[in-house]
Amino acid sequence: MPGKKQNEQTLFQFARHMPPKPDTRPAPQLSPYIPYTKPQSNAAARVDMQSLFEGEVIPELCSRLADLPSNDRAEGLATLLGACVEFGLEAHSPLVLRLINESLELLSHRDVGVAQLCHLGEVSYALEGRQSAMLTEVLDSVGITVEEDVVSPCEAARVYSLLARCYDPASQQQMLMLSTLHRQTQRIVHRLKARQVSQILQFLLRLNQRQAISLVLRLSHRASRVFKAFSDNEVIKVLSALMIMGQHDAELLAAMEKHLPGRFGTCDPELISTVMEYCLQMRCRSETIFEAVAENFVCNAERHSTLQIAKQIVAMGRLNYLPQCSGHMFKKLESILSTRFSQFQPRSLIEVLHACIHLERFPLNYMSKVFSPYFLQRLQAHGERLDKNALGQLTQLHLSTSLECKHYWGPRLPSSLHVKRFSSVDQAFETPMESLLYRHVKGPLTELLGGKFYSPRIFTHSGYTVDVEIYLDENGYILPPSQWDHTYRRVALCLDGQSRFCSNTQHLLGKEATKRRHLRRMGYEVVQIPYFEFEKLGTHVEQVQYLHNKIFPTIFKFIH
């Protein structure tokens, strides 16, 4: 029949390795294996497969498989069933039913290896879904093996792959098996290869196992040990999974700093943007990585998509890192914006320009375009609603032109689009004051000033929030609350908790550095009280003295 030869080639890919069975009949001639090409007509495929079943091909193969060891027989049956899936045969067709029955008979012996069990489980799920009797048998056998703690690293990855396909959260049995698998994998995590680490992290993500924090951290730690062996795509998968699960290992960052810079010149640009996205989400301000990214940007930015470019610049801006080659980097960025301006999605463009002001680089030529009515209409025309985040970024760009770029005479953001307050749930523009740090500072500060001559959490007319505000008269003396109407100068105390700094340094985040610059331009005298200085103070007296040394030098300069 037409197509029969091609189907034989597909089904016999494993038969070349089978030992011949003694028989008086001549064995069928096997054609060399050719990669399977799916027929255009599923109906024709079923006819061809049925013709094989009615002839001697399938009976001969099943007969040969019967004499093989259990693992080889299971692999052969799984391969045949997989071919049936590709050809579109139904689970109730005679050919598939025969293969399923042979598989169930084999599974009843309970001596099939984990890899072969998982292969059978995958094809049975593809044929019949979660209701498959063969899948139930497979999961029972796999569960026993996992419970006995005899799985190898390769087998653990294979079991995760099977569960990622067919896991049923409502099944108590599968939940227990997955929990046991987590524990067993933790014990062998030191033996996992790079590819297996990447695979298991992806399977955990698909299984929505974010609560398996201990396992994820161990996998992250293992990733730092085998990082050199990761391909570009595997690094992307590992970092993407860790970002979604919100886990970070300092040793992984060290491995990235050691092995990534040398790869940036030839790697997939998506790897670079993923690395920067990971650093941003984990607030990792890595000089080694950022310098290498900046140098690569100067040389190879033309190869990168506009979204990849945006991710790199945004990460540097928000983590407040100005590379040594910043002059060349921003010149290259300006060139790209000039030639590919229309290719940037409006939101990505705003993100890039907003990141630039964190580094005190003011792209005035492009601010005028962003503030134009045409761009604002284009922003809304793309179906991207002007939410508070976008309006906040535009407002902060407007503030920068007003406060820091006095020579800018281009278009301004319409006042109707200004946000009233930068404080927001996502903390995109300023990080709220930590209540614990305020409680620790409040007592010593009250004693220092001789009373509660200050006010916490004050909203400014520009939208920023001042942690603690102290009011001075025109002679520089501190005013009591009854005389705050006569305020001449204001001192802004910034109680900087840990969340306002990059996670691995004492550098303020870009949004916090920008906020302090703007407060100074607005006339505030800014005094910073960082947590890492205040927490070192052992006694109340030391705390009062520390605040005195911080605040009064600023106040005294106004007294004379």
C-alpha positions as CSV (number, residue, x, y, z in Angstrom):
1,M,0.0,0.0,0.0
2,P,1.2,3.6,-0.6
3,G,3.3,4.9,2.4
4,K,3.8,1.4,3.9
5,K,7.6,1.5,3.4
6,Q,7.9,4.8,5.2
7,N,5.8,3.6,8.1
8,E,8.0,0.5,8.4
9,Q,11.1,2.7,8.6
10,T,9.5,4.7,11.5
11,L,8.5,1.6,13.4
12,F,11.7,-0.3,13.0
13,Q,14.1,2.3,14.3
14,F,14.8,0.1,17.4
15,A,14.5,-3.2,15.5
16,R,18.0,-3.0,14.0
17,H,19.4,-3.7,17.5
18,M,17.2,-6.8,18.2
19,P,18.8,-10.2,18.1
20,P,17.2,-12.4,15.3
21,K,14.7,-15.0,16.5
22,P,15.2,-18.5,15.2
23,D,12.4,-19.2,12.8
24,T,11.9,-21.3,9.7
25,R,10.4,-18.3,8.0
26,P,12.7,-15.7,6.6
27,A,12.8,-12.5,8.7
28,P,11.4,-9.4,7.1
29,Q,13.9,-7.1,5.4
30,L,14.3,-3.9,7.5
31,S,14.9,-0.7,5.7
32,P,17.5,1.8,7.0
33,Y,15.9,4.2,9.5
34,I,14.8,7.5,8.1
35,P,13.5,10.3,10.4
36,Y,9.8,10.2,10.5
37,T,7.8,12.7,8.4
38,K,4.2,13.0,9.4
39,P,1.8,12.1,6.5
40,Q,-0.5,14.8,5.3
41,S,-3.6,12.7,5.9
42,N,-4.3,11.1,9.3
43,A,-6.8,8.8,7.7
44,A,-4.2,7.5,5.3
45,A,-1.9,7.0,8.2
46,R,-4.4,4.9,10.1
47,V,-5.0,2.7,7.0
48,D,-1.2,2.2,6.6
49,M,-0.8,1.4,10.3
50,Q,-3.8,-1.0,10.1
51,S,-2.2,-2.7,7.1
52,L,1.0,-3.3,9.1
53,F,-1.1,-4.7,11.9
54,E,-2.9,-7.1,9.6
55,G,0.3,-8.2,8.0
56,E,3.3,-9.8,9.6
57,V,5.2,-6.7,10.7
58,I,3.7,-6.0,14.1
59,P,3.2,-9.6,15.1
60,E,6.9,-10.2,14.2
61,L,8.1,-7.2,16.3
62,C,5.9,-8.2,19.3
63,S,7.3,-11.7,19.0
64,R,10.8,-10.5,19.0
65,L,10.2,-8.1,21.9
66,A,8.8,-11.0,24.0
67,D,12.3,-12.6,24.1
68,L,14.1,-9.4,25.2
69,P,14.9,-8.3,28.8
70,S,12.1,-6.3,30.5
71,N,13.7,-2.9,30.0
72,D,14.4,-3.5,26.3
73,R,10.9,-4.8,25.8
74,A,9.4,-1.9,27.6
75,E,11.4,0.6,25.5
76,G,10.3,-1.2,22.3
77,L,6.6,-1.2,23.3
78,A,6.9,2.5,24.3
79,T,8.5,3.3,20.9
80,L,5.7,1.5,19.0
81,L,3.0,3.3,21.0
82,G,4.8,6.6,20.4
83,A,4.6,6.0,16.7
84,C,0.9,5.3,17.1
85,V,0.5,8.6,18.8
86,E,2.3,10.4,16.0
87,F,0.2,8.7,13.4
88,G,-3.0,9.8,15.2
89,L,-4.3,6.3,16.0
90,E,-7.0,6.2,18.7
91,A,-6.5,4.3,22.0
92,H,-9.3,1.9,21.1
93,S,-7.9,0.8,17.7
94,P,-6.9,-2.9,17.6
95,L,-3.2,-2.1,17.1
96,V,-3.0,0.2,20.1
97,L,-5.1,-2.1,22.3
98,R,-2.7,-5.0,21.5
99,L,0.3,-2.9,22.4
100,I,-1.3,-1.6,25.6
101,N,-2.3,-5.1,26.7
102,E,1.3,-6.3,26.2
103,S,2.6,-3.3,28.1
104,L,0.2,-3.9,31.0
105,E,1.3,-7.6,31.1
106,L,4.9,-6.4,31.3
107,L,4.2,-3.9,34.0
108,S,2.6,-6.5,36.2
109,H,6.1,-8.1,36.7
110,R,7.3,-4.9,38.5
111,D,10.8,-5.3,37.1
112,V,10.9,-2.4,34.6
113,G,13.5,0.4,35.0
114,V,12.5,3.9,35.9
115,A,13.5,5.4,32.5
116,Q,11.4,2.9,30.6
117,L,8.5,3.3,33.0
118,C,8.5,7.0,32.4
119,H,8.6,6.5,28.6
120,L,5.6,4.2,28.8
121,G,3.9,6.7,31.1
122,E,4.4,9.6,28.7
123,V,3.0,7.7,25.7
124,S,0.0,6.3,27.7
125,Y,-0.8,9.9,28.9
126,A,-0.6,11.1,25.2
127,L,-3.0,8.3,24.2
128,E,-5.6,8.3,27.0
129,G,-4.8,11.2,29.4
130,R,-4.9,10.9,33.2
131,Q,-7.6,8.2,33.0
132,S,-5.2,5.7,31.4
133,A,-5.0,2.3,33.3
134,M,-1.4,1.9,32.0
135,L,-0.4,5.4,33.4
136,T,-1.8,4.3,36.8
137,E,0.3,1.2,36.7
138,V,3.3,3.2,35.7
139,L,2.8,5.7,38.5
140,D,2.4,2.9,41.0
141,S,5.7,1.3,39.9
142,V,7.5,4.7,39.9
143,G,6.2,5.5,43.3
144,I,7.5,2.3,44.8
145,T,11.0,3.0,43.3
146,V,11.0,6.5,44.6
147,E,9.9,5.4,48.0
148,E,12.8,2.9,48.1
149,D,15.3,5.7,47.5
150,V,17.0,4.0,44.6
151,V,16.6,6.7,41.9
152,S,19.7,8.0,40.2
153,P,20.1,11.6,39.1
154,C,19.1,10.8,35.6
155,E,16.0,8.9,36.8
156,A,15.0,11.7,39.1
157,A,15.0,14.1,36.2
158,R,12.9,11.6,34.2
159,V,10.3,11.2,36.9
160,Y,10.0,15.0,37.2
161,S,9.5,15.1,33.4
162,L,6.7,12.5,33.7
163,L,5.0,14.3,36.5
164,A,5.2,17.6,34.8
165,R,3.1,16.1,32.0
166,C,0.5,14.2,34.0
167,Y,0.5,15.6,37.6
168,D,-2.9,15.7,39.2
169,P,-2.9,18.0,42.3
170,A,-6.1,16.3,43.5
171,S,-4.3,12.9,43.7
172,Q,-3.0,12.2,47.2
173,Q,-0.8,9.5,45.8
174,Q,0.9,11.8,43.4
175,M,1.3,14.5,46.0
176,L,3.1,12.1,48.3
177,M,5.2,10.8,45.5
178,L,6.3,14.3,44.5
179,S,7.0,15.2,48.1
180,T,9.2,12.0,48.5
181,L,10.9,12.8,45.1
182,H,11.8,16.3,46.5
183,R,13.5,14.7,49.5
184,Q,15.3,12.1,47.5
185,T,16.5,14.7,44.9
186,Q,17.9,16.8,47.7
187,R,20.1,13.9,48.8
188,I,21.6,13.4,45.3
189,V,21.6,17.0,44.2
190,H,25.4,17.0,44.5
191,R,25.5,14.4,41.7
192,L,23.3,16.2,39.3
193,K,24.8,17.4,36.0
194,A,24.3,20.8,34.6
195,R,21.6,19.7,32.2
196,Q,19.7,17.9,34.9
197,V,19.8,20.9,37.2
198,S,18.3,23.1,34.4
199,Q,15.6,20.4,33.6
200,I,14.5,19.9,37.2
201,L,14.2,23.6,37.9
202,Q,12.0,23.9,34.8
203,F,9.9,20.9,35.9
204,L,9.4,22.4,39.4
205,L,8.2,25.6,37.7
206,R,5.7,23.7,35.6
207,L,4.5,21.7,38.6
208,N,4.1,25.0,40.5
209,Q,6.3,23.8,43.3
210,R,7.4,27.2,44.7
211,Q,7.0,25.9,48.2
212,A,9.9,23.5,47.7
213,I,12.3,26.2,48.8
214,S,14.9,23.9,50.3
215,L,15.2,21.9,47.1
216,V,15.3,25.1,44.9
217,L,18.1,26.6,47.0
218,R,20.1,23.3,46.8
219,L,19.6,23.3,43.0
220,S,20.7,26.9,42.9
221,H,23.8,26.1,44.9
222,R,24.5,23.1,42.6
223,A,24.1,25.4,39.6
224,S,26.9,27.6,41.0
225,R,29.1,24.5,41.0
226,V,28.4,23.4,37.4
227,F,27.8,26.8,35.9
228,K,30.6,26.5,33.5
229,A,29.0,23.5,31.9
230,F,25.6,25.3,31.2
231,S,24.8,26.2,27.6
232,D,23.4,29.6,26.9
233,N,19.9,28.3,26.8
234,E,20.3,26.4,30.0
235,V,21.6,29.5,31.8
236,I,18.5,31.4,30.5
237,K,16.2,28.6,31.8
238,V,17.9,28.4,35.2
239,L,17.8,32.1,35.8
240,S,14.3,32.4,34.6
241,A,13.1,29.7,36.9
242,L,14.9,31.2,39.9
243,M,13.4,34.6,39.1
244,I,9.8,33.2,39.0
245,M,10.4,31.3,42.2
246,G,12.0,34.3,43.8
247,Q,15.2,32.5,45.1
248,H,18.8,33.8,45.0
249,D,22.1,32.3,46.0
250,A,25.1,34.5,46.5
251,E,27.3,31.7,45.3
252,L,25.4,31.6,42.0
253,L,26.2,35.3,41.5
254,A,29.9,34.6,42.2
255,A,29.8,31.8,39.6
256,M,28.1,34.1,37.1
257,E,30.8,36.8,37.7
258,K,33.5,34.2,37.1
259,H,32.2,32.5,34.0
260,L,29.8,34.9,32.2
261,P,31.9,38.0,31.2
262,G,34.0,35.9,28.8
263,R,31.0,34.6,27.0
264,F,29.2,37.9,26.4
265,G,31.0,38.6,23.1
266,T,29.7,35.5,21.3
267,C,26.6,34.4,23.3
268,D,23.0,34.8,22.4
269,P,22.0,38.4,23.3
270,E,19.0,36.9,25.1
271,L,21.4,35.5,27.7
272,I,22.7,39.0,28.4
273,S,19.3,40.5,28.9
274,T,18.2,37.6,31.1
275,V,21.3,38.0,33.3
276,M,20.5,41.7,33.7
277,E,16.9,41.0,34.4
278,Y,17.9,38.5,37.1
279,C,20.4,41.0,38.6
280,L,17.6,43.6,38.7
281,Q,15.0,41.3,40.3
282,M,17.4,40.1,42.9
283,R,18.9,43.6,43.4
284,C,22.4,42.3,42.7
285,R,24.7,45.2,41.7
286,S,27.6,43.3,40.2
287,E,30.5,45.5,39.0
288,T,32.1,42.6,37.1
289,I,29.0,41.6,35.2
290,F,27.8,45.2,34.6
291,E,31.2,46.3,33.2
292,A,31.3,43.4,30.8
293,V,27.7,44.0,29.7
294,A,28.4,47.7,29.1
295,E,31.6,46.9,27.1
296,N,29.7,44.4,25.0
297,F,26.8,46.9,24.5
298,V,29.3,49.4,23.0
299,C,30.6,46.8,20.6
300,N,27.6,44.7,19.8
301,A,24.4,46.6,20.6
302,E,23.3,46.5,16.9
303,R,22.8,42.7,17.3
304,H,20.3,43.2,20.1
305,S,16.6,43.7,19.9
306,T,15.0,46.8,21.3
307,L,13.6,44.8,24.3
308,Q,17.0,43.3,25.0
309,I,18.6,46.8,25.0
310,A,15.9,48.1,27.3
311,K,16.5,45.3,29.8
312,Q,20.2,46.1,30.0
313,I,19.8,49.9,30.4
314,V,16.9,49.6,32.9
315,A,18.9,47.2,35.1
316,M,21.9,49.6,35.3
317,G,19.7,52.6,36.0
318,R,17.5,51.0,38.7
319,L,20.6,49.5,40.4
320,N,22.3,52.8,40.2
321,Y,25.4,51.6,38.3
322,L,27.3,53.9,36.0
323,P,30.0,51.8,34.1
324,Q,33.5,53.1,33.4
325,C,32.7,53.3,29.7
326,S,29.4,55.2,30.3
327,G,30.4,57.9,27.8
328,H,30.7,55.4,25.0
329,M,27.7,53.4,26.2
330,F,25.3,56.4,26.2
331,K,26.7,57.6,22.9
332,K,25.8,54.1,21.5
333,L,22.4,54.3,23.1
334,E,21.7,57.7,21.6
335,S,22.7,56.3,18.2
336,I,20.4,53.4,18.5
337,L,17.5,55.6,19.7
338,S,18.1,57.9,16.7
339,T,18.1,55.1,14.1
340,R,15.5,52.7,15.8
341,F,13.3,55.0,17.7
342,S,10.1,53.8,16.0
343,Q,11.0,50.2,16.7
344,F,10.9,50.6,20.5
345,Q,7.6,49.8,22.1
346,P,6.3,53.0,23.8
347,R,6.5,51.4,27.3
348,S,10.0,50.1,26.7
349,L,11.1,53.5,25.6
350,I,9.8,55.2,28.7
351,E,11.5,52.5,30.8
352,V,14.8,53.3,29.1
353,L,14.6,57.1,29.5
354,H,13.4,56.8,33.0
355,A,16.4,54.6,33.9
356,C,18.8,57.2,32.4
357,I,17.7,59.9,34.9
358,H,18.7,57.5,37.7
359,L,22.2,57.8,36.4
360,E,22.0,61.6,35.9
361,R,22.0,61.2,32.2
362,F,19.2,63.3,30.8
363,P,18.1,62.3,27.2
364,L,16.6,65.7,26.5
365,N,16.3,65.1,22.7
366,Y,14.0,62.2,23.4
367,M,12.1,63.6,26.3
368,S,10.7,66.2,23.9
369,K,9.4,63.3,21.7
370,V,8.0,61.5,24.7
371,F,6.2,64.5,26.0
372,S,4.7,65.3,22.6
373,P,0.9,64.7,22.1
374,Y,1.7,62.3,19.3
375,F,3.7,59.9,21.5
376,L,1.2,60.0,24.3
377,Q,-1.5,59.1,21.7
378,R,0.7,56.4,20.3
379,L,1.2,55.0,23.8
380,Q,-2.6,54.7,24.2
381,A,-3.1,53.5,20.7
382,H,-1.0,50.3,21.4
383,G,-3.7,49.3,23.9
384,E,-1.4,50.1,26.8
385,R,-3.4,52.0,29.3
386,L,-1.7,55.0,31.0
387,D,-1.5,53.3,34.4
388,K,-0.1,54.8,37.5
389,N,3.4,53.3,36.8
390,A,3.7,54.8,33.3
391,L,2.3,58.2,34.5
392,G,4.7,58.1,37.5
393,Q,7.7,57.6,35.2
394,L,6.5,60.4,32.9
395,T,6.0,62.6,36.0
396,Q,9.5,61.9,37.2
397,L,11.0,62.6,33.8
398,H,9.1,65.9,33.9
399,L,10.5,66.7,37.4
400,S,14.1,66.0,36.1
401,T,13.7,68.5,33.3
402,S,12.2,71.1,35.7
403,L,14.6,70.6,38.6
404,E,17.9,69.4,37.0
405,C,17.8,70.6,33.4
406,K,17.0,74.3,33.6
407,H,18.1,74.8,30.0
408,Y,15.4,72.5,28.6
409,W,12.8,74.4,26.7
410,G,11.0,71.6,25.0
411,P,7.4,70.2,25.5
412,R,6.3,69.4,29.1
413,L,4.1,66.7,30.4
414,P,0.5,68.1,30.7
415,S,-0.3,68.8,34.4
416,S,-3.4,66.6,34.0
417,L,-1.2,63.6,33.6
418,H,1.0,64.2,36.7
419,V,0.7,61.7,39.6
420,K,-0.1,63.3,42.9
421,R,1.9,60.8,45.0
422,F,4.8,58.5,44.0
423,S,4.1,56.1,46.9
424,S,2.5,53.0,45.3
425,V,1.9,49.3,46.1
426,D,4.7,48.1,43.8
427,Q,7.2,50.7,45.3
428,A,8.4,51.7,41.8
429,F,9.5,55.2,42.8
430,E,10.3,55.2,46.5
431,T,10.5,52.5,49.2
432,P,8.4,53.1,52.3
433,M,10.1,53.8,55.6
434,E,10.7,50.7,57.6
435,S,8.6,50.9,60.8
436,L,11.1,49.1,62.9
437,L,13.9,51.5,62.0
438,Y,11.7,54.5,62.7
439,R,10.7,53.1,66.2
440,H,14.4,52.7,67.0
441,V,15.2,56.2,65.8
442,K,12.2,57.9,67.3
443,G,13.3,57.9,71.0
444,P,16.8,59.2,70.5
445,L,15.6,61.8,68.1
446,T,12.9,63.1,70.5
447,E,15.5,63.3,73.2
448,L,18.0,65.1,70.9
449,L,15.5,67.8,69.8
450,G,14.0,68.3,73.3
451,G,10.5,67.0,72.2
452,K,8.7,65.7,69.2
453,F,9.7,68.7,67.1
454,Y,9.4,66.7,63.8
455,S,6.8,65.1,61.7
456,P,6.9,61.6,60.1
457,R,5.7,60.5,56.7
458,I,5.1,63.9,55.0
459,F,3.9,64.1,51.4
460,T,5.6,66.9,49.4
461,H,3.8,68.9,46.7
462,S,5.9,67.0,44.1
463,G,4.6,63.6,45.2
464,Y,7.6,62.3,47.2
465,T,7.3,61.1,50.8
466,V,9.7,62.4,53.4
467,D,10.4,59.9,56.2
468,V,10.9,62.6,58.9
469,E,10.7,66.3,58.5
470,I,12.3,68.9,60.8
471,Y,11.2,72.5,60.5
472,L,13.6,75.5,60.9
473,D,13.0,79.2,61.1
474,E,14.9,81.8,59.0
475,N,17.7,81.8,61.7
476,G,18.1,78.0,61.5
477,Y,16.4,77.2,64.8
478,I,14.2,74.2,65.2
479,L,10.5,75.1,65.4
480,P,7.9,73.5,67.7
481,P,4.7,72.2,66.1
482,S,2.8,75.4,67.1
483,Q,5.1,77.5,64.9
484,W,5.4,75.2,61.8
485,D,3.4,77.8,59.8
486,H,6.5,80.0,60.0
487,T,8.8,77.4,58.5
488,Y,11.7,78.9,56.5
489,R,13.8,75.8,55.8
490,R,13.1,72.0,56.0
491,V,15.4,69.1,56.9
492,A,14.5,65.7,55.4
493,L,15.7,62.7,57.4
494,C,15.9,59.7,55.2
495,L,15.7,56.6,57.4
496,D,17.2,54.2,54.9
497,G,16.3,50.5,55.6
498,Q,17.9,47.5,53.9
499,S,15.3,47.5,51.2
500,R,16.5,50.8,49.8
501,F,19.9,49.4,48.9
502,C,21.2,46.9,46.4
503,S,21.2,43.5,48.1
504,N,24.9,42.9,48.0
505,T,26.3,46.5,48.5
506,Q,25.7,49.7,50.4
507,H,24.7,51.5,47.2
508,L,21.3,53.1,47.1
509,L,18.8,51.9,44.5
510,G,18.5,54.3,41.5
511,K,15.0,55.4,42.5
512,E,16.3,56.4,46.0
513,A,19.3,58.3,44.6
514,T,17.0,60.2,42.2
515,K,14.5,61.0,45.1
516,R,17.3,62.5,47.2
517,R,18.6,64.6,44.3
518,H,15.1,65.9,43.7
519,L,14.5,66.7,47.3
520,R,17.7,68.8,47.5
521,R,16.6,70.6,44.3
522,M,13.3,71.3,46.0
523,G,15.1,73.1,48.8
524,Y,15.3,70.3,51.4
525,E,18.4,69.7,53.4
526,V,18.7,65.9,53.2
527,V,20.2,63.9,56.0
528,Q,20.6,60.2,55.5
529,I,20.4,57.7,58.4
530,P,21.4,54.3,56.8
531,Y,20.5,51.1,58.7
532,F,24.0,49.7,58.6
533,E,25.3,52.7,60.5
534,F,22.5,53.0,63.1
535,E,22.4,49.2,63.9
536,K,26.0,49.3,65.0
537,L,25.2,51.6,67.9
538,G,25.0,49.7,71.1
539,T,23.5,52.2,73.6
540,H,20.9,54.9,73.7
541,V,23.6,57.5,74.4
542,E,25.5,56.4,71.3
543,Q,22.4,56.7,69.2
544,V,21.7,60.2,70.4
545,Q,25.2,61.3,69.7
546,Y,25.1,59.7,66.3
547,L,22.0,61.7,65.4
548,H,23.5,64.8,66.8
549,N,26.6,64.4,64.6
550,K,24.4,63.7,61.5
551,I,21.7,66.5,62.0
552,F,23.3,69.5,63.7
553,P,26.1,70.1,61.3
554,T,23.4,70.6,58.7
555,I,21.4,72.9,61.0
556,F,24.3,75.0,62.3
557,K,25.3,76.3,58.9
558,F,22.1,78.3,58.9
559,I,22.4,79.9,62.3
560,H,25.0,82.5,61.4
